[in-house]
Amino acid sequence: RLFPLAGLPPEQVLAPVVDFRRAVEIVRDCDLVISTRFHATVTANVFNIPNIAIAAGNYYQAKMSAGKAGFENICDLINPVSQSPEDLLKLCRSKLSARKP
């Protein structure tokens, strides 16, 4: 629900991939990763791909904060409880425009 509310095309939202090798290949080809999953965030960081981690609640906020540690220049953390879909969209646009040569 969050992606359409933020104006992001639902057809560009990928379903989880079970095979981790295939998942890494997919992430490597992305211009921007938006994820609620810790390992997707870490993978994006390793490949220097701008990403937005989405997490609510103390446990998941702490987990995603640890995942972005050292990668604050490319990884942002969004809390959907306190930040709007519009905030997510603005952040996506900013990250994508900064990535263009």
MODELLER restraints for C-alpha pairs under 7 A, 6 or more apart:
rsr = mdl.restraints
at = mdl.atoms
rsr.add(forms.Gaussian(group=physical.xy_distance, feature=features.Distance(at['CA:2:A'], at['CA:85:A']), mean=6.30, stdev=0.5))
rsr.add(forms.Gaussian(group=physical.xy_distance, feature=features.Distance(at['CA:3:A'], at['CA:10:A']), mean=6.56, stdev=0.5))
rsr.add(forms.Gaussian(group=physical.xy_distance, feature=features.Distance(at['CA:4:A'], at['CA:10:A']), mean=6.12, stdev=0.5))
rsr.add(forms.Gaussian(group=physical.xy_distance, feature=features.Distance(at['CA:5:A'], at['CA:85:A']), mean=5.90, stdev=0.5))
rsr.add(forms.Gaussian(group=physical.xy_distance, feature=features.Distance(at['CA:6:A'], at['CA:85:A']), mean=4.43, stdev=0.5))
rsr.add(forms.Gaussian(group=physical.xy_distance, feature=features.Distance(at['CA:6:A'], at['CA:86:A']), mean=5.30, stdev=0.5))
rsr.add(forms.Gaussian(group=physical.xy_distance, feature=features.Distance(at['CA:6:A'], at['CA:88:A']), mean=6.51, stdev=0.5))
rsr.add(forms.Gaussian(group=physical.xy_distance, feature=features.Distance(at['CA:6:A'], at['CA:89:A']), mean=5.27, stdev=0.5))
rsr.add(forms.Gaussian(group=physical.xy_distance, feature=features.Distance(at['CA:7:A'], at['CA:89:A']), mean=6.85, stdev=0.5))
rsr.add(forms.Gaussian(group=physical.xy_distance, feature=features.Distance(at['CA:17:A'], at['CA:23:A']), mean=5.58, stdev=0.5))
rsr.add(forms.Gaussian(group=physical.xy_distance, feature=features.Distance(at['CA:27:A'], at['CA:44:A']), mean=6.50, stdev=0.5))
rsr.add(forms.Gaussian(group=physical.xy_distance, feature=features.Distance(at['CA:28:A'], at['CA:47:A']), mean=6.54, stdev=0.5))
rsr.add(forms.Gaussian(group=physical.xy_distance, feature=features.Distance(at['CA:31:A'], at['CA:49:A']), mean=6.50, stdev=0.5))
rsr.add(forms.Gaussian(group=physical.xy_distance, feature=features.Distance(at['CA:32:A'], at['CA:49:A']), mean=6.19, stdev=0.5))
rsr.add(forms.Gaussian(group=physical.xy_distance, feature=features.Distance(at['CA:32:A'], at['CA:50:A']), mean=5.19, stdev=0.5))
rsr.add(forms.Gaussian(group=physical.xy_distance, feature=features.Distance(at['CA:32:A'], at['CA:51:A']), mean=5.40, stdev=0.5))
rsr.add(forms.Gaussian(group=physical.xy_distance, feature=features.Distance(at['CA:32:A'], at['CA:96:A']), mean=6.89, stdev=0.5))
rsr.add(forms.Gaussian(group=physical.xy_distance, feature=features.Distance(at['CA:33:A'], at['CA:44:A']), mean=6.77, stdev=0.5))
rsr.add(forms.Gaussian(group=physical.xy_distance, feature=features.Distance(at['CA:33:A'], at['CA:50:A']), mean=6.50, stdev=0.5))
rsr.add(forms.Gaussian(group=physical.xy_distance, feature=features.Distance(at['CA:33:A'], at['CA:51:A']), mean=4.47, stdev=0.5))
rsr.add(forms.Gaussian(group=physical.xy_distance, feature=features.Distance(at['CA:33:A'], at['CA:52:A']), mean=6.28, stdev=0.5))
rsr.add(forms.Gaussian(group=physical.xy_distance, feature=features.Distance(at['CA:34:A'], at['CA:51:A']), mean=5.62, stdev=0.5))
rsr.add(forms.Gaussian(group=physical.xy_distance, feature=features.Distance(at['CA:34:A'], at['CA:52:A']), mean=4.73, stdev=0.5))
rsr.add(forms.Gaussian(group=physical.xy_distance, feature=features.Distance(at['CA:34:A'], at['CA:53:A']), mean=5.99, stdev=0.5))
rsr.add(forms.Gaussian(group=physical.xy_distance, feature=features.Distance(at['CA:35:A'], at['CA:41:A']), mean=6.57, stdev=0.5))
rsr.add(forms.Gaussian(group=physical.xy_distance, feature=features.Distance(at['CA:35:A'], at['CA:52:A']), mean=6.42, stdev=0.5))
rsr.add(forms.Gaussian(group=physical.xy_distance, feature=features.Distance(at['CA:35:A'], at['CA:53:A']), mean=5.19, stdev=0.5))
rsr.add(forms.Gaussian(group=physical.xy_distance, feature=features.Distance(at['CA:35:A'], at['CA:54:A']), mean=5.95, stdev=0.5))
rsr.add(forms.Gaussian(group=physical.xy_distance, feature=features.Distance(at['CA:36:A'], at['CA:53:A']), mean=5.77, stdev=0.5))
rsr.add(forms.Gaussian(group=physical.xy_distance, feature=features.Distance(at['CA:36:A'], at['CA:54:A']), mean=4.82, stdev=0.5))
rsr.add(forms.Gaussian(group=physical.xy_distance, feature=features.Distance(at['CA:36:A'], at['CA:55:A']), mean=6.10, stdev=0.5))
rsr.add(forms.Gaussian(group=physical.xy_distance, feature=features.Distance(at['CA:38:A'], at['CA:64:A']), mean=6.08, stdev=0.5))
rsr.add(forms.Gaussian(group=physical.xy_distance, feature=features.Distance(at['CA:38:A'], at['CA:67:A']), mean=6.49, stdev=0.5))
rsr.add(forms.Gaussian(group=physical.xy_distance, feature=features.Distance(at['CA:41:A'], at['CA:51:A']), mean=6.70, stdev=0.5))
rsr.add(forms.Gaussian(group=physical.xy_distance, feature=features.Distance(at['CA:41:A'], at['CA:53:A']), mean=6.35, stdev=0.5))
rsr.add(forms.Gaussian(group=physical.xy_distance, feature=features.Distance(at['CA:41:A'], at['CA:67:A']), mean=6.67, stdev=0.5))
rsr.add(forms.Gaussian(group=physical.xy_distance, feature=features.Distance(at['CA:42:A'], at['CA:67:A']), mean=5.72, stdev=0.5))
rsr.add(forms.Gaussian(group=physical.xy_distance, feature=features.Distance(at['CA:44:A'], at['CA:50:A']), mean=6.94, stdev=0.5))
rsr.add(forms.Gaussian(group=physical.xy_distance, feature=features.Distance(at['CA:44:A'], at['CA:51:A']), mean=6.54, stdev=0.5))
rsr.add(forms.Gaussian(group=physical.xy_distance, feature=features.Distance(at['CA:45:A'], at['CA:71:A']), mean=6.42, stdev=0.5))
rsr.add(forms.Gaussian(group=physical.xy_distance, feature=features.Distance(at['CA:49:A'], at['CA:74:A']), mean=6.88, stdev=0.5))
rsr.add(forms.Gaussian(group=physical.xy_distance, feature=features.Distance(at['CA:50:A'], at['CA:74:A']), mean=4.58, stdev=0.5))
rsr.add(forms.Gaussian(group=physical.xy_distance, feature=features.Distance(at['CA:50:A'], at['CA:75:A']), mean=5.94, stdev=0.5))
rsr.add(forms.Gaussian(group=physical.xy_distance, feature=features.Distance(at['CA:50:A'], at['CA:95:A']), mean=6.62, stdev=0.5))
rsr.add(forms.Gaussian(group=physical.xy_distance, feature=features.Distance(at['CA:51:A'], at['CA:74:A']), mean=6.21, stdev=0.5))
rsr.add(forms.Gaussian(group=physical.xy_distance, feature=features.Distance(at['CA:51:A'], at['CA:75:A']), mean=4.92, stdev=0.5))
rsr.add(forms.Gaussian(group=physical.xy_distance, feature=features.Distance(at['CA:51:A'], at['CA:76:A']), mean=6.56, stdev=0.5))
rsr.add(forms.Gaussian(group=physical.xy_distance, feature=features.Distance(at['CA:52:A'], at['CA:75:A']), mean=5.61, stdev=0.5))
rsr.add(forms.Gaussian(group=physical.xy_distance, feature=features.Distance(at['CA:52:A'], at['CA:76:A']), mean=4.84, stdev=0.5))
rsr.add(forms.Gaussian(group=physical.xy_distance, feature=features.Distance(at['CA:52:A'], at['CA:77:A']), mean=5.73, stdev=0.5))
rsr.add(forms.Gaussian(group=physical.xy_distance, feature=features.Distance(at['CA:52:A'], at['CA:78:A']), mean=6.89, stdev=0.5))
rsr.add(forms.Gaussian(group=physical.xy_distance, feature=features.Distance(at['CA:53:A'], at['CA:64:A']), mean=6.59, stdev=0.5))
rsr.add(forms.Gaussian(group=physical.xy_distance, feature=features.Distance(at['CA:53:A'], at['CA:76:A']), mean=6.14, stdev=0.5))
rsr.add(forms.Gaussian(group=physical.xy_distance, feature=features.Distance(at['CA:53:A'], at['CA:77:A']), mean=4.78, stdev=0.5))
rsr.add(forms.Gaussian(group=physical.xy_distance, feature=features.Distance(at['CA:53:A'], at['CA:78:A']), mean=6.12, stdev=0.5))
rsr.add(forms.Gaussian(group=physical.xy_distance, feature=features.Distance(at['CA:54:A'], at['CA:77:A']), mean=5.88, stdev=0.5))
rsr.add(forms.Gaussian(group=physical.xy_distance, feature=features.Distance(at['CA:54:A'], at['CA:78:A']), mean=4.84, stdev=0.5))
rsr.add(forms.Gaussian(group=physical.xy_distance, feature=features.Distance(at['CA:54:A'], at['CA:79:A']), mean=5.90, stdev=0.5))
rsr.add(forms.Gaussian(group=physical.xy_distance, feature=features.Distance(at['CA:54:A'], at['CA:80:A']), mean=6.94, stdev=0.5))
rsr.add(forms.Gaussian(group=physical.xy_distance, feature=features.Distance(at['CA:55:A'], at['CA:61:A']), mean=5.37, stdev=0.5))
rsr.add(forms.Gaussian(group=physical.xy_distance, feature=features.Distance(at['CA:55:A'], at['CA:64:A']), mean=6.92, stdev=0.5))
rsr.add(forms.Gaussian(group=physical.xy_distance, feature=features.Distance(at['CA:55:A'], at['CA:78:A']), mean=6.35, stdev=0.5))
rsr.add(forms.Gaussian(group=physical.xy_distance, feature=features.Distance(at['CA:55:A'], at['CA:79:A']), mean=5.28, stdev=0.5))
rsr.add(forms.Gaussian(group=physical.xy_distance, feature=features.Distance(at['CA:55:A'], at['CA:80:A']), mean=6.98, stdev=0.5))
rsr.add(forms.Gaussian(group=physical.xy_distance, feature=features.Distance(at['CA:56:A'], at['CA:79:A']), mean=5.20, stdev=0.5))
rsr.add(forms.Gaussian(group=physical.xy_distance, feature=features.Distance(at['CA:56:A'], at['CA:80:A']), mean=6.39, stdev=0.5))
rsr.add(forms.Gaussian(group=physical.xy_distance, feature=features.Distance(at['CA:56:A'], at['CA:81:A']), mean=6.48, stdev=0.5))
rsr.add(forms.Gaussian(group=physical.xy_distance, feature=features.Distance(at['CA:68:A'], at['CA:75:A']), mean=5.79, stdev=0.5))
